[in-house]
Amino acid sequence: MSLKSFEELECWKACKVVKDYITKIIKTFPDSEKFDLIDNMKRAARSTARNIAEGFGRHHYKENSQFCRISRGSLYELIDDLITSKDENYIDDNVYDDLRIKIALKILIGNIGYLSNINN
């Protein structure tokens, strides 16, 4: 079975959940973080799903894999921003733990592994 859209990819779906959650919680952050933490978290969260979509559109497994690796980097960046958010008391432990579970690195890493094994 061939995928017709990046929207069918489990890794994209997982990144969209994270993006939607981040979009919601950053609205509660103080205005003083508007041009730093809020902006960076918004860009990193959006980047995760965008890069998966762009890689899918390249129609070549090596390029697709590279864009998924960029997405993985954005997820790690987002984890660091979540740690900062927790340290600054912008989010509590429950929100932090919930987001860490939602950041499904294993799904994305599995997709990268799948793409890396094509034609091997």
N, CA, C and O atoms as a GROMACS GRO file, in nm:
protein
  480
    1MET      N    1   0.083  -0.118   0.000
    1MET     CA    2   0.000   0.000   0.000
    1MET      C    3   0.088   0.125   0.000
    1MET      O    4   0.180   0.137   0.081
    2SER      N    5   0.061   0.215  -0.089
    2SER     CA    6   0.138   0.337  -0.103
    2SER      C    7   0.065   0.454  -0.036
    2SER      O    8  -0.057   0.468  -0.046
    3LEU      N    9   0.141   0.535   0.033
    3LEU     CA   10   0.083   0.653   0.097
    3LEU      C   11   0.058   0.761  -0.007
    3LEU      O   12   0.141   0.784  -0.095
    4LYS      N   13  -0.054   0.826   0.004
    4LYS     CA   14  -0.090   0.931  -0.091
    4LYS      C   15  -0.056   1.070  -0.038
    4LYS      O   16  -0.044   1.165  -0.115
    5SER      N   17  -0.041   1.082   0.094
    5SER     CA   18  -0.016   1.213   0.154
    5SER      C   19   0.067   1.197   0.281
    5SER      O   20   0.061   1.096   0.350
    6PHE      N   21   0.145   1.300   0.308
    6PHE     CA   22   0.222   1.301   0.433
    6PHE      C   23   0.129   1.295   0.554
    6PHE      O   24   0.171   1.254   0.662
    7GLU      N   25   0.004   1.336   0.537
    7GLU     CA   26  -0.092   1.336   0.647
    7GLU      C   27  -0.125   1.194   0.695
    7GLU      O   28  -0.184   1.177   0.802
    8GLU      N   29  -0.087   1.094   0.618
    8GLU     CA   30  -0.108   0.956   0.657
    8GLU      C   31   0.007   0.901   0.742
    8GLU      O   32  -0.006   0.794   0.802
    9LEU      N   33   0.118   0.972   0.746
    9LEU     CA   34   0.235   0.927   0.821
    9LEU      C   35   0.212   0.942   0.972
    9LEU      O   36   0.173   1.048   1.019
   10GLU      N   37   0.237   0.835   1.045
   10GLU     CA   38   0.220   0.840   1.191
   10GLU      C   39   0.314   0.943   1.254
   10GLU      O   40   0.276   1.009   1.351
   11CYS      N   41   0.434   0.958   1.200
   11CYS     CA   42   0.528   1.055   1.257
   11CYS      C   43   0.477   1.198   1.236
   11CYS      O   44   0.495   1.282   1.324
   12TRP      N   45   0.415   1.227   1.122
   12TRP     CA   46   0.358   1.359   1.099
   12TRP      C   47   0.241   1.384   1.195
   12TRP      O   48   0.228   1.492   1.252
   13LYS      N   49   0.157   1.282   1.211
   13LYS     CA   50   0.042   1.296   1.301
   13LYS      C   51   0.089   1.325   1.445
   13LYS      O   52   0.032   1.410   1.514
   14ALA      N   53   0.193   1.256   1.487
   14ALA     CA   54   0.246   1.276   1.623
   14ALA      C   55   0.303   1.418   1.637
   14ALA      O   56   0.283   1.482   1.740
   15CYS      N   57   0.372   1.465   1.534
   15CYS     CA   58   0.428   1.600   1.539
   15CYS      C   59   0.317   1.706   1.538
   15CYS      O   60   0.331   1.811   1.600
   16LYS      N   61   0.209   1.679   1.468
   16LYS     CA   62   0.096   1.773   1.466
   16LYS      C   63   0.034   1.783   1.605
   16LYS      O   64  -0.004   1.892   1.648
   17VAL      N   65   0.022   1.672   1.675
   17VAL     CA   66  -0.031   1.674   1.812
   17VAL      C   67   0.057   1.763   1.899
   17VAL      O   68   0.007   1.845   1.976
   18VAL      N   69   0.187   1.746   1.888
   18VAL     CA   70   0.281   1.828   1.966
   18VAL      C   71   0.267   1.975   1.928
   18VAL      O   72   0.260   2.062   2.015
   19LYS      N   73   0.262   2.002   1.798
   19LYS     CA   74   0.249   2.141   1.750
   19LYS      C   75   0.122   2.206   1.806
   19LYS      O   76   0.126   2.319   1.852
   20ASP      N   77   0.012   2.135   1.802
   20ASP     CA   78  -0.114   2.188   1.853
   20ASP      C   79  -0.108   2.214   2.003
   20ASP      O   80  -0.160   2.315   2.051
   21TYR      N   81  -0.045   2.124   2.076
   21TYR     CA   82  -0.032   2.138   2.221
   21TYR      C   83   0.057   2.258   2.255
   21TYR      O   84   0.024   2.338   2.343
   22ILE      N   85   0.170   2.270   2.186
   22ILE     CA   86   0.261   2.382   2.210
   22ILE      C   87   0.191   2.514   2.180
   22ILE      O   88   0.204   2.610   2.257
   23THR      N   89   0.118   2.520   2.070
   23THR     CA   90   0.044   2.641   2.033
   23THR      C   91  -0.050   2.683   2.145
   23THR      O   92  -0.067   2.802   2.172
   24LYS      N   93  -0.109   2.585   2.210
   24LYS     CA   94  -0.202   2.613   2.320
   24LYS      C   95  -0.128   2.663   2.444
   24LYS      O   96  -0.168   2.763   2.503
   25ILE      N   97  -0.021   2.595   2.484
   25ILE     CA   98   0.041   2.632   2.612
   25ILE      C   99   0.122   2.761   2.605
   25ILE      O  100   0.131   2.832   2.706
   26ILE      N  101   0.180   2.793   2.491
   26ILE     CA  102   0.261   2.916   2.487
   26ILE      C  103   0.176   3.041   2.502
   26ILE      O  104   0.227   3.149   2.531
   27LYS      N  105   0.046   3.027   2.482
   27LYS     CA  106  -0.044   3.141   2.501
   27LYS      C  107  -0.052   3.182   2.648
   27LYS      O  108  -0.096   3.292   2.680
   28THR      N  109  -0.009   3.093   2.737
   28THR     CA  110  -0.012   3.123   2.880
   28THR      C  111   0.121   3.181   2.930
   28THR      O  112   0.130   3.221   3.046
   29PHE      N  113   0.222   3.185   2.845
   29PHE     CA  114   0.354   3.234   2.887
   29PHE      C  115   0.350   3.386   2.900
   29PHE      O  116   0.267   3.452   2.837
   30PRO      N  117   0.439   3.442   2.980
   30PRO     CA  118   0.442   3.588   2.997
   30PRO      C  119   0.487   3.659   2.868
   30PRO      O  120   0.561   3.603   2.787
   31ASP      N  121   0.439   3.781   2.852
   31ASP     CA  122   0.475   3.860   2.734
   31ASP      C  123   0.625   3.881   2.720
   31ASP      O  124   0.676   3.900   2.610
   32SER      N  125   0.696   3.878   2.830
   32SER     CA  126   0.841   3.899   2.825
   32SER      C  127   0.912   3.789   2.745
   32SER      O  128   1.026   3.808   2.703
   33GLU      N  129   0.846   3.676   2.724
   33GLU     CA  130   0.904   3.567   2.646
   33GLU      C  131   0.862   3.568   2.499
   33GLU      O  132   0.896   3.478   2.423
   34LYS      N  133   0.787   3.670   2.460
   34LYS     CA  134   0.730   3.675   2.324
   34LYS      C  135   0.837   3.660   2.216
   34LYS      O  136   0.815   3.591   2.117
   35PHE      N  137   0.951   3.725   2.232
   35PHE     CA  138   1.052   3.724   2.127
   35PHE      C  139   1.166   3.626   2.155
   35PHE      O  140   1.268   3.628   2.087
   36ASP      N  141   1.147   3.542   2.253
   36ASP     CA  142   1.250   3.442   2.281
   36ASP      C  143   1.186   3.303   2.288
   36ASP      O  144   1.174   3.235   2.186
   37LEU      N  145   1.148   3.262   2.405
   37LEU     CA  146   1.100   3.125   2.424
   37LEU      C  147   0.973   3.096   2.345
   37LEU      O  148   0.963   2.991   2.282
   38ILE      N  149   0.877   3.187   2.348
   38ILE     CA  150   0.752   3.164   2.274
   38ILE      C  151   0.780   3.150   2.126
   38ILE      O  152   0.732   3.056   2.062
   39ASP      N  153   0.858   3.243   2.071
   39ASP     CA  154   0.889   3.240   1.928
   39ASP      C  155   0.965   3.113   1.891
   39ASP      O  156   0.936   3.050   1.789
   40ASN      N  157   1.062   3.076   1.972
   40ASN     CA  158   1.142   2.958   1.941
   40ASN      C  159   1.060   2.830   1.949
   40ASN      O  160   1.073   2.742   1.864
   41MET      N  161   0.976   2.819   2.052
   41MET     CA  162   0.894   2.698   2.066
   41MET      C  163   0.794   2.687   1.952
   41MET      O  164   0.769   2.578   1.901
   42LYS      N  165   0.738   2.800   1.912
   42LYS     CA  166   0.643   2.799   1.801
   42LYS      C  167   0.713   2.753   1.672
   42LYS      O  168   0.661   2.670   1.598
   43ARG      N  169   0.832   2.810   1.646
   43ARG     CA  170   0.904   2.773   1.524
   43ARG      C  171   0.950   2.627   1.527
   43ARG      O  172   0.940   2.557   1.426
   44ALA      N  173   1.000   2.582   1.641
   44ALA     CA  174   1.047   2.443   1.651
   44ALA      C  175   0.931   2.345   1.634
   44ALA      O  176   0.944   2.245   1.564
   45ALA      N  177   0.818   2.374   1.700
   45ALA     CA  178   0.702   2.285   1.690
   45ALA      C  179   0.650   2.279   1.547
   45ALA      O  180   0.615   2.172   1.497
   46ARG      N  181   0.644   2.394   1.482
   46ARG     CA  182   0.598   2.396   1.342
   46ARG      C  183   0.697   2.327   1.250
   46ARG      O  184   0.658   2.260   1.154
   47SER      N  185   0.824   2.342   1.279
   47SER     CA  186   0.928   2.283   1.197
   47SER      C  187   0.921   2.130   1.195
   47SER      O  188   0.952   2.068   1.093
   48THR      N  189   0.882   2.071   1.305
   48THR     CA  190   0.879   1.925   1.311
   48THR      C  191   0.786   1.868   1.206
   48THR      O  192   0.824   1.778   1.131
   49ALA      N  193   0.664   1.919   1.199
   49ALA     CA  194   0.567   1.868   1.101
   49ALA      C  195   0.601   1.916   0.960
   49ALA      O  196   0.586   1.841   0.864
   50ARG      N  197   0.645   2.040   0.947
   50ARG     CA  198   0.677   2.094   0.814
   50ARG      C  199   0.786   2.015   0.744
   50ARG      O  200   0.777   1.988   0.624
   51ASN      N  201   0.889   1.979   0.818
   51ASN     CA  202   1.000   1.906   0.755
   51ASN      C  203   0.959   1.766   0.712
   51ASN      O  204   1.006   1.716   0.610
   52ILE      N  205   0.873   1.703   0.788
   52ILE     CA  206   0.822   1.572   0.746
   52ILE      C  207   0.742   1.586   0.618
   52ILE      O  208   0.755   1.506   0.526
   53ALA      N  209   0.658   1.689   0.612
   53ALA     CA  210   0.577   1.714   0.492
   53ALA      C  211   0.667   1.744   0.372
   53ALA      O  212   0.646   1.691   0.263
   54GLU      N  213   0.766   1.829   0.392
   54GLU     CA  214   0.854   1.864   0.280
   54GLU      C  215   0.934   1.743   0.232
   54GLU      O  216   0.950   1.722   0.112
   55GLY      N  217   0.984   1.665   0.326
   55GLY     CA  218   1.058   1.544   0.288
   55GLY      C  219   0.972   1.448   0.209
   55GLY      O  220   1.019   1.388   0.112
   56PHE      N  221   0.848   1.432   0.250
   56PHE     CA  222   0.756   1.344   0.179
   56PHE      C  223   0.737   1.393   0.035
   56PHE      O  224   0.728   1.312  -0.058
   57GLY      N  225   0.732   1.522   0.018
   57GLY     CA  226   0.711   1.580  -0.114
   57GLY      C  227   0.831   1.570  -0.205
   57GLY      O  228   0.818   1.592  -0.326
   58ARG      N  229   0.946   1.536  -0.152
   58ARG     CA  230   1.066   1.522  -0.234
   58ARG      C  231   1.065   1.393  -0.315
   58ARG      O  232   1.139   1.381  -0.413
   59HIS      N  233   0.984   1.297  -0.275
   59HIS     CA  234   0.968   1.170  -0.348
   59HIS      C  235   1.098   1.093  -0.368
   59HIS      O  236   1.111   1.017  -0.463
   60HIS      N  237   1.192   1.112  -0.280
   60HIS     CA  238   1.314   1.032  -0.284
   60HIS      C  239   1.351   1.000  -0.140
   60HIS      O  240   1.359   1.089  -0.055
   61TYR      N  241   1.373   0.872  -0.113
   61TYR     CA  242   1.391   0.828   0.024
   61TYR      C  243   1.509   0.894   0.094
   61TYR      O  244   1.502   0.919   0.214
   62LYS      N  245   1.618   0.924   0.022
   62LYS     CA  246   1.734   0.986   0.088
   62LYS      C  247   1.703   1.130   0.130
   62LYS      O  248   1.738   1.172   0.240
   63GLU      N  249   1.638   1.205   0.044
   63GLU     CA  250   1.600   1.340   0.081
   63GLU      C  251   1.494   1.338   0.191
   63GLU      O  252   1.499   1.418   0.284
   64ASN      N  253   1.399   1.248   0.179
   64ASN     CA  254   1.295   1.234   0.280
   64ASN      C  255   1.358   1.206   0.416
   64ASN      O  256   1.320   1.266   0.517
   65SER      N  257   1.453   1.116   0.419
   65SER     CA  258   1.521   1.081   0.543
   65SER      C  259   1.594   1.202   0.602
   65SER      O  260   1.592   1.222   0.724
   66GLN      N  261   1.657   1.282   0.517
   66GLN     CA  262   1.728   1.401   0.566
   66GLN      C  263   1.631   1.499   0.631
   66GLN      O  264   1.661   1.555   0.736
   67PHE      N  265   1.516   1.522   0.569
   67PHE     CA  266   1.419   1.614   0.628
   67PHE      C  267   1.363   1.558   0.758
   67PHE      O  268   1.332   1.635   0.850
   68CYS      N  269   1.350   1.427   0.769
   68CYS     CA  270   1.305   1.367   0.896
   68CYS      C  271   1.411   1.385   1.004
   68CYS      O  272   1.377   1.404   1.121
   69ARG      N  273   1.538   1.380   0.966
   69ARG     CA  274   1.644   1.404   1.065
   69ARG      C  275   1.642   1.549   1.113
   69ARG      O  276   1.668   1.576   1.230
   70ILE      N  277   1.611   1.642   1.023
   70ILE     CA  278   1.596   1.782   1.064
   70ILE      C  279   1.479   1.795   1.161
   70ILE      O  280   1.488   1.867   1.261
   71SER      N  281   1.370   1.727   1.132
   71SER     CA  282   1.254   1.727   1.221
   71SER      C  283   1.292   1.671   1.358
   71SER      O  284   1.251   1.725   1.461
   72ARG      N  285   1.370   1.566   1.359
   72ARG     CA  286   1.416   1.507   1.486
   72ARG      C  287   1.495   1.611   1.567
   72ARG      O  288   1.477   1.622   1.688
   73GLY      N  289   1.581   1.685   1.500
   73GLY     CA  290   1.657   1.790   1.567
   73GLY      C  291   1.566   1.896   1.628
   73GLY      O  292   1.591   1.944   1.739
   74SER      N  293   1.460   1.931   1.556
   74SER     CA  294   1.363   2.029   1.608
   74SER      C  295   1.290   1.975   1.731
   74SER      O  296   1.259   2.051   1.823
   75LEU      N  297   1.263   1.846   1.732
   75LEU     CA  298   1.199   1.786   1.850
   75LEU      C  299   1.291   1.794   1.972
   75LEU      O  300   1.246   1.824   2.083
   76TYR      N  301   1.420   1.768   1.950
   76TYR     CA  302   1.515   1.780   2.061
   76TYR      C  303   1.526   1.925   2.109
   76TYR      O  304   1.536   1.951   2.228
   77GLU      N  305   1.523   2.018   2.015
   77GLU     CA  306   1.525   2.160   2.050
   77GLU      C  307   1.402   2.194   2.134
   77GLU      O  308   1.412   2.268   2.232
   78LEU      N  309   1.289   2.140   2.097
   78LEU     CA  310   1.165   2.164   2.170
   78LEU      C  311   1.172   2.105   2.311
   78LEU      O  312   1.120   2.164   2.406
   79ILE      N  313   1.233   1.989   2.324
   79ILE     CA  314   1.250   1.930   2.458
   79ILE      C  315   1.332   2.024   2.546
   79ILE      O  316   1.299   2.044   2.663
   80ASP      N  317   1.438   2.081   2.491
   80ASP     CA  318   1.520   2.175   2.569
   80ASP      C  319   1.437   2.297   2.609
   80ASP      O  320   1.449   2.346   2.721
   81ASP      N  321   1.354   2.347   2.518
   81ASP     CA  322   1.267   2.460   2.550
   81ASP      C  323   1.166   2.423   2.658
   81ASP      O  324   1.130   2.507   2.741
   82LEU      N  325   1.118   2.300   2.657
   82LEU     CA  326   1.026   2.255   2.761
   82LEU      C  327   1.095   2.251   2.897
   82LEU      O  328   1.035   2.286   2.999
   83ILE      N  329   1.219   2.209   2.898
   83ILE     CA  330   1.296   2.208   3.024
   83ILE      C  331   1.309   2.350   3.077
   83ILE      O  332   1.291   2.376   3.196
   84THR      N  333   1.341   2.443   2.987
   84THR     CA  334   1.351   2.584   3.026
   84THR      C  335   1.216   2.634   3.078
   84THR      O  336   1.211   2.704   3.179
   85SER      N  337   1.109   2.599   3.009
   85SER     CA  338   0.975   2.641   3.050
   85SER      C  339   0.941   2.590   3.190
   85SER      O  340   0.880   2.660   3.271
   86LYS      N  341   0.981   2.467   3.216
   86LYS     CA  342   0.957   2.409   3.349
   86LYS      C  343   1.044   2.478   3.453
   86LYS      O  344   0.998   2.510   3.562
   87ASP      N  345   1.172   2.500   3.419
   87ASP     CA  346   1.263   2.568   3.512
   87ASP      C  347   1.216   2.709   3.547
   87ASP      O  348   1.236   2.755   3.659
   88GLU      N  349   1.154   2.775   3.451
   88GLU     CA  350   1.104   2.912   3.473
   88GLU      C  351   0.963   2.914   3.531
   88GLU      O  352   0.904   3.021   3.551
   89ASN      N  353   0.909   2.796   3.557
   89ASN     CA  354   0.774   2.780   3.614
   89ASN      C  355   0.662   2.831   3.523
   89ASN      O  356   0.559   2.877   3.571
   90TYR      N  357   0.684   2.824   3.392
   90TYR     CA  358   0.579   2.858   3.296
   90TYR      C  359   0.487   2.739   3.273
   90TYR      O  360   0.371   2.755   3.235
   91ILE      N  361   0.541   2.620   3.297
   91ILE     CA  362   0.460   2.498   3.291
   91ILE      C  363   0.490   2.417   3.417
   91ILE      O  364   0.598   2.428   3.475
   92ASP      N  365   0.394   2.336   3.457
   92ASP     CA  366   0.417   2.252   3.575
   92ASP      C  367   0.465   2.114   3.531
   92ASP      O  368   0.475   2.085   3.412
   93ASP      N  369   0.495   2.031   3.628
   93ASP     CA  370   0.547   1.896   3.599
   93ASP      C  371   0.449   1.814   3.516
   93ASP      O  372   0.491   1.737   3.430
   94ASN      N  373   0.320   1.828   3.541
   94ASN     CA  374   0.221   1.750   3.466
   94ASN      C  375   0.221   1.786   3.318
   94ASN      O  376   0.217   1.697   3.233
   95VAL      N  377   0.225   1.914   3.288
   95VAL     CA  378   0.229   1.958   3.148
   95VAL      C  379   0.359   1.911   3.083
   95VAL      O  380   0.358   1.861   2.970
   96TYR      N  381   0.469   1.927   3.154
   96TYR     CA  382   0.598   1.883   3.102
   96TYR      C  383   0.596   1.734   3.071
   96TYR      O  384   0.634   1.692   2.962
   97ASP      N  385   0.551   1.653   3.168
   97ASP     CA  386   0.547   1.508   3.148
   97ASP      C  387   0.455   1.469   3.033
   97ASP      O  388   0.489   1.382   2.953
   98ASP      N  389   0.341   1.535   3.024
   98ASP     CA  390   0.246   1.506   2.916
   98ASP      C  391   0.309   1.537   2.779
   98ASP      O  392   0.294   1.459   2.685
   99LEU      N  393   0.377   1.650   2.770
   99LEU     CA  394   0.440   1.686   2.643
   99LEU      C  395   0.556   1.592   2.609
   99LEU      O  396   0.575   1.556   2.493
  100ARG      N  397   0.632   1.552   2.709
  100ARG     CA  398   0.743   1.459   2.682
  100ARG      C  399   0.690   1.327   2.625
  100ARG      O  400   0.754   1.266   2.539
  101ILE      N  401   0.575   1.284   2.673
  101ILE     CA  402   0.513   1.162   2.619
  101ILE      C  403   0.466   1.186   2.476
  101ILE      O  404   0.480   1.098   2.390
  102LYS      N  405   0.411   1.303   2.450
  102LYS     CA  406   0.359   1.334   2.317
  102LYS      C  407   0.471   1.349   2.213
  102LYS      O  408   0.450   1.323   2.095
  103ILE      N  409   0.589   1.390   2.258
  103ILE     CA  410   0.701   1.404   2.165
  103ILE      C  411   0.750   1.263   2.134
  103ILE      O  412   0.832   1.206   2.205
  104ALA      N  413   0.698   1.210   2.027
  104ALA     CA  414   0.715   1.070   1.991
  104ALA      C  415   0.840   1.050   1.905
  104ALA      O  416   0.831   1.022   1.786
  105LEU      N  417   0.954   1.067   1.967
  105LEU     CA  418   1.079   1.051   1.893
  105LEU      C  419   1.094   0.910   1.835
  105LEU      O  420   1.149   0.894   1.726
  106LYS      N  421   1.045   0.809   1.906
  106LYS     CA  422   1.059   0.671   1.858
  106LYS      C  423   0.988   0.651   1.724
  106LYS      O  424   1.038   0.579   1.637
  107ILE      N  425   0.872   0.715   1.707
  107ILE     CA  426   0.800   0.702   1.580
  107ILE      C  427   0.881   0.765   1.467
  107ILE      O  428   0.894   0.706   1.360
  108LEU      N  429   0.935   0.884   1.491
  108LEU     CA  430   1.013   0.952   1.388
  108LEU      C  431   1.142   0.878   1.360
  108LEU      O  432   1.182   0.864   1.244
  109ILE      N  433   1.209   0.830   1.463
  109ILE     CA  434   1.332   0.754   1.444
  109ILE      C  435   1.302   0.624   1.367
  109ILE      O  436   1.383   0.581   1.284
  110GLY      N  437   1.188   0.564   1.394
  110GLY     CA  438   1.148   0.445   1.318
  110GLY      C  439   1.127   0.476   1.172
  110GLY      O  440   1.165   0.396   1.086
  111ASN      N  441   1.069   0.589   1.142
  111ASN     CA  442   1.049   0.630   1.002
  111ASN      C  443   1.184   0.656   0.934
  111ASN      O  444   1.203   0.618   0.818
  112ILE      N  445   1.276   0.718   1.005
  112ILE     CA  446   1.410   0.742   0.951
  112ILE      C  447   1.478   0.609   0.922
  112ILE      O  448   1.540   0.592   0.817
  113GLY      N  449   1.466   0.514   1.014
  113GLY     CA  450   1.523   0.381   0.993
  113GLY      C  451   1.463   0.311   0.873
  113GLY      O  452   1.534   0.249   0.794
  114TYR      N  453   1.331   0.321   0.859
  114TYR     CA  454   1.263   0.262   0.743
  114TYR      C  455   1.316   0.323   0.614
  114TYR      O  456   1.348   0.251   0.519
  115LEU      N  457   1.323   0.454   0.610
  115LEU     CA  458   1.370   0.522   0.488
  115LEU      C  459   1.516   0.488   0.458
  115LEU      O  460   1.555   0.476   0.342
  116SER      N  461   1.597   0.472   0.562
  116SER     CA  462   1.738   0.439   0.544
  116SER      C  463   1.758   0.298   0.489
  116SER      O  464   1.859   0.269   0.426
  117ASN      N  465   1.661   0.210   0.514
  117ASN     CA  466   1.674   0.071   0.469
  117ASN      C  467   1.616   0.046   0.330
  117ASN      O  468   1.629  -0.064   0.278
  118ILE      N  469   1.553   0.146   0.271
  118ILE     CA  470   1.499   0.130   0.136
  118ILE      C  471   1.617   0.114   0.039
  118ILE      O  472   1.714   0.190   0.044
  119ASN      N  473   1.606   0.017  -0.048
  119ASN     CA  474   1.708  -0.012  -0.149
  119ASN      C  475   1.840  -0.059  -0.092
  119ASN      O  476   1.943  -0.051  -0.159
  120ASN      N  477   1.841  -0.108   0.030
  120ASN     CA  478   1.964  -0.165   0.089
  120ASN      C  479   1.957  -0.314   0.086
  120ASN      O  480   2.050  -0.382   0.131
   0.00000   0.00000   0.00000
